[in-house]
Amino acid sequence: MRQQTRELALASVLGALAVLFLFLGGVLPLALYACPLLASACLLPVREECRASYQWCCFFAAAILGLLLGPDKESALLFCFLGYYPLLQPSLDAIGSRALRFLTKLGLYVLAVGAMYALLVFVFRLDAVTAELAATAPWLIAATFALGAVLLFLYDELLRPLRAAVPKEEERITRKSAGAIRFLPTFYVLMHPPSAVASR
């Protein structure tokens, strides 16, 4: 029960932090892509520390609140369609073939971004996005799309050292056990001072 409460508290705090980053994505200039990535990175400790149900609940809660509270819907939708990437990364990395792994990640990016902009243009009908796409040269749209794919793979590589920086539950237990073992001689001396031993 204590472990479950700790996981729930951690997922709630990091979910709130992800929503804050999504809110800043519509406030700070040039933060349209940076803030969804930062919000997505908040899921990494949740992935390492919490059970799968809490991981996905944290993502969906942050995605829904980001859509409702975020001033920039494009930034919030980017998180909705790709923000779960840290949760899928272990499954994608488990693919044996390097080429197939690369193509799977690339296909995920293409499908997610394509579905996102189709939703923005044809469902939400955001005039600002439609006007921006109409005024942009096709080659520049393609270059931006390709740059986004490169950014995703850089983000994928960045998650690895970040994952190593998050201590596992087993590692924390080992450290605590080692600390307790180191403390045992000191505890014995405190409980049995040399003077008391000599008097015996």
Secondary structure, DSSP 8 states (H G I E B T S, - for coil): -HHHHHHHHHHHHHHHHHHHHHHHHTTSTT-TTHHHHHHHHTHHHHHHHS-HHHHHHHHHHHHHHHHHH-S-HHHHHHHHHHTTHHHHHHHHHT-S-HHHHHHHHHHHHHHHHHHHHHIIIIIS--HHHHHHHHHS-HHHHHHHHHHHHHHHHHHHHHHHHHHHHS--HHHHHHHHHHHHHHHHHHHHHHHS-HHHHHH-
